[in-house]
């Protein structure tokens, strides 16, 4: 297949995670189990621009107009966006694309910064608007950019956090952002970084919501096609290790930072076809070890539950063939996911009160949202054996 970023024919399959459901669609009943669709989750690498992309693209409308992810239930993400708000507080006008429930809009408003959000999810946008965090319910495109310019003004700061990987056509998206922002404006993107995914064997980060898994090299190539350039790059903590880049139009913003140049040089040797093939072997070893760990718990009559039902639960559990026979239920703090089931393998998702009221409590908690382990341990008072699923290891 062709690379969707640089259009090269030099793409090669390096990982096949089998048939997978839509990772952010949580069925509520057996009737909905029967209507779940499954798609091949096959991952490709472009040797020319070091882009990683899926081979199957599911309609974005189907994926995001009815959505079950709430950012603000996660204390770690709340802190992250409070810090980002401070970082961009000198902006005249901020547009946050993929604003979810207003997790960035809220601290910006508290700092007195003019800001609006854009999000396609009707149910999640309503939560933001009901809280007084102005959010346009739409996919961001040229028409939405025109509407913002007419109703408001051109922003000198555009933010897209953890949504850039979802885009079916990043080229059109970039052109719309470029047209919207002021000539001296900045575009900040936060993306799950393929370098971290490979280094930490985070195969669960691949799921159908996210089409692209960017390297800094691929982002540099992509923006150069649109007369824009990456002027800064920064490693950030969310989502298992992400990358924050700052982009400007070509005639503004200065030269790329030393960190940009350092990372580009590093990727020349770290992102290769041989490294990706090695990653594939480690993935198979990791999922086998996780399933074996759960089977050992079961053989020892230890009851196992999970904490956190992010989208990666679908990838892990469907690839590993792990259902309620091995993980009895999963606690999640989002009311949108509670009283539903994990996609594909149908593990019940329950509120935290379930842990407190259940007479037959679990012995082990699988921490699926493991980058927030410290917060989860505090919420559960450290009363369990905790298992990180990828790669599998018990933590205290």
C-alpha positions as CSV (number, residue, x, y, z in Angstrom):
1,X,0.0,0.0,0.0
2,X,1.0,3.6,-0.5
3,X,2.1,5.9,2.3
4,X,-0.7,8.4,2.9
5,X,1.8,11.1,4.0
6,X,4.6,11.1,1.4
7,X,2.8,8.8,-1.2
8,X,5.8,6.4,-1.4
9,X,5.3,2.8,-2.4
10,X,8.0,1.8,0.1
11,X,5.6,0.6,2.9
12,X,5.8,-2.8,4.5
13,X,3.6,-4.7,6.9
14,X,5.3,-5.3,10.3
15,X,2.4,-6.1,12.7
16,X,-0.9,-7.9,12.4
17,X,-3.1,-7.8,15.5
18,X,-6.0,-9.7,14.0
19,X,-9.6,-8.7,13.8
20,X,-10.4,-5.9,16.2
21,X,-13.6,-4.1,17.2
22,X,-14.0,-0.3,17.4
23,X,-12.0,0.4,20.6
24,X,-14.1,3.3,21.8
25,X,-17.5,1.7,21.3
26,X,-18.6,0.0,24.5
27,X,-21.6,-2.2,24.0
28,X,-24.4,-2.1,26.6
29,X,-26.2,-5.4,26.1
30,X,-26.1,-8.8,24.4
31,X,-28.1,-7.4,21.6
32,X,-25.3,-4.9,20.9
33,X,-22.7,-7.7,21.1
34,X,-24.4,-9.2,18.1
35,X,-24.0,-6.0,16.0
36,X,-20.3,-5.3,16.8
37,X,-18.2,-5.1,13.7
38,X,-14.6,-6.3,13.5
39,X,-11.9,-5.1,11.2
40,X,-8.3,-6.2,10.4
41,X,-5.7,-4.3,12.5
42,X,-2.6,-4.4,10.3
43,X,0.2,-1.9,10.7
44,X,2.6,-0.7,8.0
45,X,5.9,1.3,8.0
46,X,7.1,3.7,5.3
47,X,10.9,3.5,5.0
48,X,11.0,6.8,3.1
49,X,9.4,9.2,5.7
50,X,9.3,6.9,8.7
51,X,5.5,7.0,8.9
52,X,3.5,4.2,10.6
53,X,-0.1,3.8,9.5
54,X,-3.0,1.3,9.6
55,X,-4.1,-0.6,6.5
56,X,-7.8,-0.3,7.3
57,X,-9.6,3.1,7.7
58,X,-13.0,3.2,9.4
59,X,-15.3,6.1,8.8
60,X,-14.5,9.0,11.1
61,X,-18.2,9.9,11.5
62,X,-19.0,6.4,12.7
63,X,-16.0,6.5,15.1
64,X,-16.4,9.9,16.8
65,X,-19.9,11.3,16.6
66,X,-21.0,9.2,19.6
67,X,-18.0,8.8,21.9
68,X,-17.2,7.4,25.3
69,X,-13.9,9.0,26.2
70,X,-13.9,11.8,28.8
71,X,-10.5,13.4,29.5
72,X,-11.4,15.2,32.7
73,X,-12.0,12.0,34.7
74,X,-8.3,11.5,34.6
75,X,-6.4,13.5,37.3
76,X,-3.1,13.1,35.5
77,X,-4.5,14.6,32.2
78,X,-6.1,17.4,34.1
79,X,-2.7,18.4,35.5
80,X,-1.2,18.1,32.1
81,X,-3.6,20.5,30.5
82,X,-3.4,22.9,33.4
83,X,0.3,23.2,32.7
84,X,-0.3,23.5,28.9
85,X,-2.8,26.3,29.6
86,X,-0.1,28.2,31.6
87,X,2.4,27.7,28.7
88,X,0.1,29.3,26.1
89,X,-1.5,31.9,28.4
90,X,-0.1,34.8,26.5
91,X,-2.1,33.9,23.4
92,X,-4.7,36.3,22.1
93,X,-7.2,33.6,21.0
94,X,-6.9,29.8,21.2
95,X,-8.8,27.2,19.2
96,X,-8.6,23.8,20.7
97,X,-9.4,21.1,18.1
98,X,-10.7,17.9,19.6
99,X,-11.4,19.7,22.8
100,X,-13.4,16.7,24.3
101,X,-15.1,17.8,27.6
102,X,-13.2,21.1,27.8
103,X,-10.2,19.8,29.7
104,X,-7.9,22.6,28.2
105,X,-10.7,25.2,27.8
106,X,-11.4,25.2,31.5
107,X,-7.9,26.3,32.8
108,X,-7.6,28.7,29.9
109,X,-10.9,30.3,30.9
110,X,-9.7,30.5,34.5
111,X,-6.6,32.3,33.3
112,X,-8.7,34.8,31.3
113,X,-7.6,33.5,27.9
114,X,-10.1,33.7,25.1
115,X,-10.6,30.2,23.7
116,X,-13.1,28.0,22.0
117,X,-13.2,24.2,21.3
118,X,-14.1,22.2,18.3
119,X,-15.2,18.6,18.8
120,X,-17.3,16.2,16.6
121,X,-18.8,14.2,19.5
122,X,-22.3,15.4,20.3
123,X,-22.6,13.9,23.7
124,X,-19.1,15.0,24.9
125,X,-19.4,18.5,23.5
126,X,-22.7,18.9,25.3
127,X,-20.9,18.3,28.6
128,X,-18.4,21.1,27.8
129,X,-21.1,23.5,26.6
130,X,-23.2,22.8,29.7
131,X,-20.2,23.8,31.8
132,X,-19.9,27.1,30.0
133,X,-16.9,26.0,27.9
134,X,-17.8,27.2,24.4
135,X,-17.5,24.3,22.0
136,X,-18.4,24.0,18.3
137,X,-19.9,20.6,17.5
138,X,-18.2,19.7,14.2
139,X,-15.3,17.9,12.6
140,X,-12.6,20.4,11.9
141,X,-12.3,21.2,8.2
142,X,-12.1,24.1,5.8
143,X,-15.8,25.0,6.4
144,X,-15.4,25.0,10.1
145,X,-12.3,27.2,9.8
146,X,-14.3,29.7,7.7
147,X,-17.1,29.7,10.3
148,X,-14.6,30.4,13.1
149,X,-13.0,33.3,11.1
150,X,-16.4,34.9,10.4
151,X,-17.8,34.5,13.9
152,X,-14.7,35.1,16.0
153,X,-11.2,36.0,14.7
154,X,-8.1,34.2,13.5
155,X,-6.4,32.4,16.4
156,X,-2.7,33.0,17.1
157,X,-2.7,29.6,18.8
158,X,-4.2,26.3,17.6
159,X,-4.0,23.2,19.7
160,X,-4.7,19.6,18.6
161,X,-3.9,17.1,21.4
162,X,-4.2,13.4,20.9
163,X,-6.5,13.8,17.8
164,X,-3.9,14.3,15.0
165,X,-3.4,10.5,14.8
166,X,-7.1,10.0,14.2
167,X,-7.3,12.1,11.0
168,X,-8.2,10.4,7.8
169,X,-6.6,13.1,5.7
170,X,-4.0,15.1,7.6
171,X,-3.1,17.1,4.5
172,X,-6.6,18.7,4.3
173,X,-6.5,19.3,8.1
174,X,-3.2,21.1,7.9
175,X,-4.4,23.3,5.1
176,X,-7.5,24.2,7.1
177,X,-5.4,25.1,10.2
178,X,-2.9,27.1,8.1
179,X,-5.8,29.1,6.6
180,X,-7.3,29.7,10.0
181,X,-4.3,30.8,12.0
182,X,-2.6,34.2,11.9
183,X,0.6,34.4,9.8
184,X,2.7,34.6,13.0
185,X,0.6,32.0,14.8
186,X,1.6,28.7,16.3
187,X,0.1,25.2,15.9
188,X,0.8,22.8,18.8
189,X,0.2,19.1,18.3
190,X,0.4,16.4,20.9
191,X,0.7,12.9,19.4
192,X,1.4,9.4,20.7
193,X,5.0,8.9,19.7
194,X,6.0,5.8,17.7
195,X,9.5,5.9,19.2
196,X,8.0,5.3,22.7
197,X,5.6,2.6,21.4
198,X,8.5,0.7,20.0
199,X,10.8,1.2,22.9
200,X,8.3,0.1,25.6
201,X,6.5,-2.6,23.5
202,X,3.2,-0.7,23.7
203,X,1.4,-2.6,21.0
204,X,-1.9,-1.8,22.7
205,X,-1.5,1.8,21.4
206,X,-2.5,0.5,18.0
207,X,-6.3,0.5,17.5
208,X,-8.7,1.5,14.8
209,X,-9.4,5.1,16.1
210,X,-5.8,6.0,15.3
211,X,-4.8,5.8,11.7
212,X,-1.3,7.3,12.0
213,X,1.6,6.8,14.5
214,X,4.0,9.6,13.9
215,X,7.7,10.0,14.2
216,X,9.2,13.4,14.2
217,X,10.7,12.6,10.8
218,X,7.3,11.9,9.3
219,X,5.8,15.1,10.8
220,X,8.7,17.2,9.4
221,X,8.1,15.7,5.9
222,X,4.3,16.2,6.3
223,X,4.4,19.9,7.3
224,X,7.1,20.7,4.7
225,X,4.6,19.7,2.0
226,X,2.4,22.6,3.3
227,X,5.1,25.2,3.6
228,X,5.2,24.9,7.3
229,X,8.0,23.7,9.6
230,X,8.5,22.1,13.0
231,X,10.4,24.6,15.2
232,X,10.2,22.7,18.6
233,X,9.7,19.2,19.9
234,X,9.2,18.1,23.5
235,X,8.7,14.7,25.1
236,X,5.6,14.7,27.3
237,X,4.1,12.0,29.6
238,X,0.4,11.4,28.5
239,X,-0.6,8.2,26.8
240,X,2.5,6.2,27.6
241,X,4.9,8.9,26.3
242,X,3.9,11.4,23.7
243,X,5.5,14.1,21.5
244,X,4.5,17.8,21.6
245,X,5.6,19.7,18.6
246,X,5.2,23.4,17.7
247,X,4.7,24.3,14.0
248,X,4.8,27.7,12.3
249,X,4.3,29.0,8.8
250,X,7.6,29.0,6.9
251,X,8.3,32.8,7.1
252,X,7.8,32.9,10.9
253,X,9.0,31.3,14.1
254,X,12.8,31.0,13.8
255,X,15.0,28.0,13.2
256,X,14.3,24.5,14.6
257,X,15.4,23.9,18.1
258,X,18.4,21.8,19.1
259,X,15.9,19.1,20.4
260,X,14.3,18.9,17.0
261,X,17.7,18.3,15.3
262,X,18.7,15.8,18.0
263,X,15.5,13.7,17.6
264,X,15.7,13.7,13.8
265,X,19.2,12.4,14.0
266,X,18.3,9.7,16.5
267,X,15.4,8.4,14.4
268,X,17.8,7.7,11.5
269,X,19.0,4.6,13.4
270,X,16.1,3.8,15.8
271,X,13.3,3.7,13.2
272,X,14.2,1.0,10.8
273,X,12.6,-2.1,9.3
274,X,14.7,-4.4,11.3
275,X,13.8,-2.6,14.5
276,X,10.1,-3.0,13.7
277,X,10.5,-6.7,13.0
278,X,12.2,-7.1,16.4
279,X,9.3,-5.2,17.9
280,X,6.8,-7.8,16.4
281,X,8.6,-10.7,18.2
282,X,8.5,-8.8,21.5
283,X,4.8,-8.1,21.1
284,X,4.0,-11.9,20.7
285,X,6.2,-12.7,23.7
286,X,4.5,-10.0,25.8
287,X,0.9,-11.0,25.1
288,X,1.6,-14.7,25.7
289,X,3.2,-13.8,29.0
290,X,0.2,-11.7,30.1
291,X,-2.3,-14.4,29.3
292,X,-0.1,-17.0,31.1
293,X,0.0,-14.7,34.1
294,X,-3.8,-14.5,34.2
295,X,-4.1,-18.3,33.8
296,X,-1.7,-18.8,36.7
297,X,-3.8,-16.5,38.9
298,X,-6.9,-18.5,37.9
299,X,-5.2,-21.8,38.7
300,X,-4.3,-20.4,42.1
301,X,-7.9,-19.4,42.8
302,X,-7.0,-15.7,42.7
303,X,-9.8,-13.4,41.5
304,X,-8.7,-10.8,39.0
305,X,-10.3,-7.4,38.0
306,X,-9.1,-4.5,36.0
307,X,-8.8,-0.7,36.6
308,X,-9.3,1.7,33.7
309,X,-11.0,0.8,30.5
310,X,-9.2,2.9,27.9
311,X,-9.3,2.0,24.2
312,X,-6.2,-0.1,24.6
313,X,-8.2,-2.7,26.5
314,X,-9.8,-3.7,23.2
315,X,-6.5,-4.3,21.5
316,X,-4.9,-6.2,24.5
317,X,-8.0,-8.4,25.3
318,X,-9.0,-9.2,21.7
319,X,-5.4,-10.0,20.6
320,X,-4.8,-12.1,23.7
321,X,-8.3,-13.7,23.7
322,X,-9.0,-12.4,27.3
323,X,-12.5,-12.2,28.5
324,X,-14.5,-12.3,31.8
325,X,-13.3,-15.8,32.4
326,X,-9.9,-14.3,33.2
327,X,-10.8,-10.7,34.2
328,X,-14.1,-10.6,36.1
329,X,-14.8,-6.9,35.6
330,X,-13.1,-3.6,34.9
331,X,-13.5,-0.5,37.1
332,X,-13.6,2.8,35.2
333,X,-14.2,6.4,36.5
334,X,-16.0,7.6,33.4
335,X,-19.8,7.5,33.8
336,X,-20.1,7.1,30.0
337,X,-18.4,3.7,30.2
338,X,-19.9,2.3,33.4
339,X,-22.6,-0.4,33.0
340,X,-21.3,-1.3,29.6
341,X,-18.8,-3.9,28.4
342,X,-15.3,-4.0,26.9
343,X,-15.4,-4.1,23.1
344,X,-15.2,-7.5,21.6
345,X,-14.5,-9.6,24.7
346,X,-17.4,-8.2,26.8
347,X,-15.8,-7.8,30.2
348,X,-18.3,-5.8,32.4
349,X,-17.3,-2.2,33.2
350,X,-18.4,-0.9,36.6
351,X,-17.9,2.2,38.8
352,X,-15.3,2.2,41.6
353,X,-18.1,1.7,44.2
354,X,-18.3,-1.9,42.9
355,X,-15.0,-2.6,44.6
356,X,-16.3,-1.3,47.9
357,X,-19.6,-3.1,47.9
358,X,-18.6,-6.4,46.3
359,X,-18.4,-9.0,49.1
360,X,-16.1,-11.3,47.1
361,X,-13.3,-8.7,46.3
362,X,-10.6,-9.3,43.7
363,X,-7.1,-10.2,44.8
364,X,-5.4,-8.7,41.7
365,X,-6.1,-5.5,39.8
366,X,-4.8,-5.3,36.2
367,X,-4.0,-1.6,35.7
368,X,-4.8,-1.0,32.1
369,X,-4.3,2.8,32.4
370,X,-0.9,2.1,33.8
371,X,0.7,5.5,33.2
372,X,-1.6,6.7,35.9
373,X,-0.7,3.9,38.3
374,X,0.1,6.3,41.2
375,X,-3.4,7.9,41.0
376,X,-5.1,4.5,40.7
377,X,-3.2,3.1,43.7
378,X,-4.3,6.0,45.8
379,X,-7.9,5.5,44.7
380,X,-7.8,1.9,45.7
381,X,-5.8,2.5,48.9
382,X,-3.0,0.1,47.8
383,X,-5.1,-2.8,48.9
384,X,-4.4,-5.2,46.0
385,X,-1.7,-6.9,44.0
386,X,-1.3,-4.8,40.9
387,X,-0.4,-6.1,37.5
388,X,0.8,-3.9,34.6
389,X,-0.3,-5.7,31.4
390,X,2.3,-4.5,28.9
391,X,4.9,-5.9,29.4
392,X,3.3,-8.0,32.3
393,X,4.8,-7.3,35.7
394,X,3.5,-7.0,39.2
395,X,4.1,-3.6,40.9
396,X,3.7,-2.3,44.4
